[in-house]
Amino acid sequence: MKKSIEDIEKIRAEKYKELSLRVDNNYSGKQKDILVCHGTGCTSSKSPEILGELKKILKEKKIENVNVVMVGCLGLCSKGPVVIVRPDDTFYSMVTVQDCEEIINSHIINGKVVEKLLCKTIDTKKAIEKLDDQPFYKKQKRIALKNCGVIDPEIIDEYIAFDGFKALEKVLTKMKPEEVIEELTKSGLRGRGGAGFPTGMKWNFVLKEQGEQKYVVCNADEGDPGAFMDRSILEGDPHAVLEAMSIAGYTVGANKGYIYVRAEYPIAVHRLQIAIDQEREYGLLGKNILGTDHEFDIEIRLGAGAFVCGEETALLESVEGKRGQPRLKPPFPANSGLWQKPTLINNVETYANITRIINKGADWYSSIGTESSKGTKVFALGGNVNNVGLVEVPMGTTLREIIFDIGGGIPNGRTFKAAQTGGPSGGCIPEKYLDTPIDYESLKEIGSMMGSGGLIVMDDSKCMVNLAKFYLDFTVSESCGKCTPCRVGTKRMWEILDKICEGNGKEEDIENLRTLAKNICKASVCGLGQTAPNPVISTLKYFEDEYREHVIDKSCRAKECKNLTMIEIDPEKCKGCDLCKKACPANAITGEVTKVHEIDQNKCIKCRSCVSACPFKAIS
Amino acid sequence: MIKLKIDNIEVEVEEGTTILEAARKANIDIPTLCFLKEINEVGDCRMCIVEVEGRRGFATSCITKAEAGMVVHTHTPSVVDARKTVLDLILSNHNRECLTCIRNGNCELQKLAQKYNVRDISYDGAKTSNEIDDKSPSIVRDQSKCILCRRCVGMCQRVQEIGAIESTNRGFESTISTAGDQSLNDVDCTFCGQCIEACPVGALHEKDDTNKVWRMLNDEDSFTIVQTAPAVRVGLGEEFGMPIGTNVKGKMVTALKRLGFDKVFDTNTGADFTIMEEANEFIERFTNGGKLPMMTSCCPAWVRFAEKNYPKQLDHLSSCKSPHQMFGAILKSYFAKKYDVEPEKIKVVSVMPCVAKKYESVREEMEVDGLRDVDAVITIRELARMIKARDIEFTELEDSEFEDPMGEATGAAAIFGVTGGVMEAALRTAADVIEGKDLKEIDYKDVRGQEGIKKATLKIAGKDIKIVVASGLANARKIMDEISAGKADYDFVEIMACPGGCINGGGQPIKDSKTRATKDVRQLRANSIYSIDEKSTIRKSHENPIIKTIYKDFFEKPNSHKAHKYLHTEYKEEAKYNF
């Protein structure tokens, strides 16, 4: 049934009453909500079964006033599946189906927290009960992720309860397109897809374009390895993106929107489709939205897994059904985009900020962040860090805060070596810049970039040459092949890096890498090629000595490059237990039982089986 | 008009001009590789990059429009360095057998490498592909030479609208490929050969048949006859550095005699036979309610296109063989008998501006009484190579005439080489026959010119005859779609697969990107052809005395039973894909 403004307001008021316990820690009613994370990570570790089991037990035990709810990503993915009990704010981690009975019996029936499922602090191993007390959440500020982990993304009324469609209503009834743009401009919001272009300005370009037909596109082709910010937003709060696209449609004068999302995100696609269907049913997509003359509809377009389709013009080609190859700019999509019509294209996270800005105002938003970069940024924190997951922090937060305070530092007693921001297009940041407040400009200055928000932490077991090769490997296979520098150049860079890692590098290779990197950056057609050499450039800048060690000394200090590594037995530590000898598939180890063993370097294949087999840590 | 500065030179150009064109106007050459005017304007290769003051990164000069007040630098150290790297990279993934390459000396990549002094390849490594597709009788695709400029794709997709080739795979694995990665022989390729004309390197070329021809020439038992198509004489000179469109008929005949052919004849005479047969077939269809429109059938790429794409419309095609096939059949029958040569010993070599003719000559039905009409087809480029191989100083040669008894052809036959020419030639004969008189107004200007589709309605003997002339397969498709949809009421249609006709055929000398952008190659060659017609003493096929004699002595009359046996053929549906 089509809803009027009044209908929506009524739903909001009623539903909020029902759901206030989700956000109100002082809620004093009888109800409890058990929130089960249904992001991709938790889903893959069986959270749907946990949800089913909890429901089953509640039904069997005829317990009332307790709802089990699926919610979007809560962020702390490495501790998943995560279950929250509201309003108690209890944070249960690594829950299994077998734990469900205890959660109900102990927590729900007897009011006693299940101690063993609580997160422990990394240093003191003390259990922390409440979500708000977790160090992981302390420095975060959730704006784009506001509803993730709070609402059931498949129920539109829950979205409405938490200010859903309030922004759309405000825009449609009280604001002219120019006013929307002014608000966005004032807010200082910049594109979260990576380049950081001022959003208000982009919207204005499209508004100013003449033409009957314009389009609004959402770039949900999140392709950086290790990045899952956009996926989590779509999975946890799809309506926020749809509402923002509708606002964009109204503002720039477009009646049609496309979401280009990777087919590898089945849950996001599923929930998006449900959200679109529900909005159509409520008349929030279609004609005469909320009784106004605003018309807008959205279709999903599935990407087939090409990284380059995250590049906006390649994405447009792909939406049109063509081979995903970038177009040359100018003309920019704002002038000539989808089917040569003026097109607004923003990424998921950018859209996710829009309703918040409209509702709470540009002044509020611009009070967060740094001078040049306002608001928050969502990062997908991964690699050698304790708390792998999704974090949203105000711009200006330092890397150290993210990695050590929120991320809990480096596991296994190792030390921090570098952090890669911006995915394969970004750069490696060494320790000396850990205290740099993160924003678009500061990251660029130190040779990296914001990118879409991937943040991979590396400890001292990582070889920086091998790391550069790893990222190049990705861009080599994801280059579309259109322009020469990217198609052939990245391949040649990879080959040089491979040669160095294999121990066949020469000093001139380092110079060749520099020349190639410079010219690929400058001469490539699109952002993919222009940034592809960044991992090489930044590692060469900060870790050139490692390159030289590989090339001149033929050694790899991280012991990742097999040909440049010797595996040796420390005679001081060896007890002659013979386990290494048994583990060696190449029969390279000799030695009598109880006597010190030795490795024949000519036979050793550097598989490191002996390293794992040694109970005395005598081999390295 | 807008003004901009390029390398400190002020240039005034019209709005919409690209930086590249503006620079050329100021006599500054910016290198290009993937650029082919109006055919492939994609900015992929990155050779034409320039610096524009105030702009981030390089601008792609081949497609970036010049703007008023723009300050452009075309050869800064950083631009030159980037270009050299790009060349280095292209060459690193290129089969550098330049000395033995068919395009040695006429290769755009080779010229650039020379110009930019690329001596060592800094980044040698893996190669994308070494596959060679030489299954078809017409075109060879050598992937080891392909530089992914996509000029061939632009030609096949955007000009011809066939789409037999397209980029596949990603990144370094990208190749230009066909449906199912099959041979051109087995897909929807028509063998028009325009891709060869577009290719800047040796990745696409004609199937070389020169050795076959040398063997015939060296075989003492063979009686070798060479015939040359109407558009050969206006192209061949270019292979020897002569101005575009120069008519080198006399030198060509001399050269062919020097190569050792027993007889040097003119396909134009064959064309006069084609007109006799085709004009009369048309009159027959037109006056007796036959299948209309009748469509010409002398272009083998067009025939293959029709057989693959419009099998239900094949009865529109004239049953006439193409001129060189007709002529071959006549040589092995009438000529053999009259001049007492054993037909089995006759080897007919056709020199054509076309690679599809190679395919046509090996079509199963192109023989009479077990004797192939034509034994070998070589392109203009192959003939030039043969002449060079015998160290014949072509430009210095004296002129000579085609030999008797097939020597003199008409102006009508000469214009077969240009779009509209077959139509005009046929009309000259048809109009005379229908009206029963010797008409003096024989210049059908409506069908001349380089437009892709030309339509006209002519009044002959009080009747309206609606004609259409189309060149380029994209235009052919338009006409065929109209006919298939029953929306066409044409009477006579001429189709040539190559835009502009045989003067722009896939066997013509290859012109580089800059020449194509700055000179009207087609028009220059066409002008030369029309001037041959103008200077001809006989300009109507049916007035050719040789034709008259042979009909009298051998065929009796056009479309006779005997004429059908030697000069006509049939068509059949051809699967679009054979795999």
HADDOCK unambig.tbl for C-alpha pairs under 7 A between the chains (distance, minus, plus):
assign (segid A and resid 476 and name CA) (segid B and resid 171 and name CA) 6.22 0.50 0.50
assign (segid A and resid 476 and name CA) (segid B and resid 172 and name CA) 6.97 0.50 0.50
assign (segid A and resid 477 and name CA) (segid B and resid 170 and name CA) 6.89 0.50 0.50
assign (segid A and resid 477 and name CA) (segid B and resid 171 and name CA) 5.89 0.50 0.50
assign (segid A and resid 478 and name CA) (segid B and resid 170 and name CA) 6.76 0.50 0.50
assign (segid A and resid 478 and name CA) (segid B and resid 171 and name CA) 6.29 0.50 0.50
assign (segid A and resid 479 and name CA) (segid B and resid 170 and name CA) 6.23 0.50 0.50
assign (segid A and resid 479 and name CA) (segid B and resid 171 and name CA) 4.31 0.50 0.50
assign (segid A and resid 480 and name CA) (segid B and resid 170 and name CA) 4.82 0.50 0.50
assign (segid A and resid 480 and name CA) (segid B and resid 171 and name CA) 4.73 0.50 0.50
assign (segid A and resid 481 and name CA) (segid B and resid 170 and name CA) 5.37 0.50 0.50
assign (segid A and resid 481 and name CA) (segid B and resid 171 and name CA) 3.73 0.50 0.50
assign (segid A and resid 481 and name CA) (segid B and resid 172 and name CA) 6.07 0.50 0.50
assign (segid A and resid 481 and name CA) (segid B and resid 174 and name CA) 5.69 0.50 0.50
assign (segid A and resid 482 and name CA) (segid B and resid 44 and name CA) 5.83 0.50 0.50
assign (segid A and resid 483 and name CA) (segid B and resid 44 and name CA) 4.44 0.50 0.50
assign (segid A and resid 483 and name CA) (segid B and resid 45 and name CA) 5.51 0.50 0.50
assign (segid A and resid 483 and name CA) (segid B and resid 46 and name CA) 6.91 0.50 0.50
assign (segid A and resid 484 and name CA) (segid B and resid 44 and name CA) 6.77 0.50 0.50
assign (segid A and resid 484 and name CA) (segid B and resid 45 and name CA) 5.40 0.50 0.50
assign (segid A and resid 484 and name CA) (segid B and resid 46 and name CA) 6.80 0.50 0.50
assign (segid A and resid 484 and name CA) (segid B and resid 86 and name CA) 6.54 0.50 0.50
assign (segid A and resid 484 and name CA) (segid B and resid 90 and name CA) 6.92 0.50 0.50
assign (segid A and resid 485 and name CA) (segid B and resid 86 and name CA) 6.10 0.50 0.50
assign (segid A and resid 487 and name CA) (segid B and resid 171 and name CA) 4.92 0.50 0.50
assign (segid A and resid 487 and name CA) (segid B and resid 172 and name CA) 5.04 0.50 0.50
assign (segid A and resid 488 and name CA) (segid B and resid 89 and name CA) 6.02 0.50 0.50
assign (segid A and resid 488 and name CA) (segid B and resid 172 and name CA) 5.83 0.50 0.50
assign (segid A and resid 489 and name CA) (segid B and resid 89 and name CA) 6.31 0.50 0.50
assign (segid A and resid 491 and name CA) (segid B and resid 172 and name CA) 6.66 0.50 0.50
assign (segid A and resid 492 and name CA) (segid B and resid 123 and name CA) 6.13 0.50 0.50
assign (segid A and resid 492 and name CA) (segid B and resid 125 and name CA) 6.68 0.50 0.50
assign (segid A and resid 519 and name CA) (segid B and resid 82 and name CA) 5.25 0.50 0.50
assign (segid A and resid 519 and name CA) (segid B and resid 85 and name CA) 6.94 0.50 0.50
assign (segid A and resid 522 and name CA) (segid B and resid 57 and name CA) 5.95 0.50 0.50
assign (segid A and resid 522 and name CA) (segid B and resid 58 and name CA) 6.80 0.50 0.50
assign (segid A and resid 523 and name CA) (segid B and resid 46 and name CA) 6.44 0.50 0.50
assign (segid A and resid 523 and name CA) (segid B and resid 58 and name CA) 6.58 0.50 0.50
assign (segid A and resid 523 and name CA) (segid B and resid 82 and name CA) 6.72 0.50 0.50
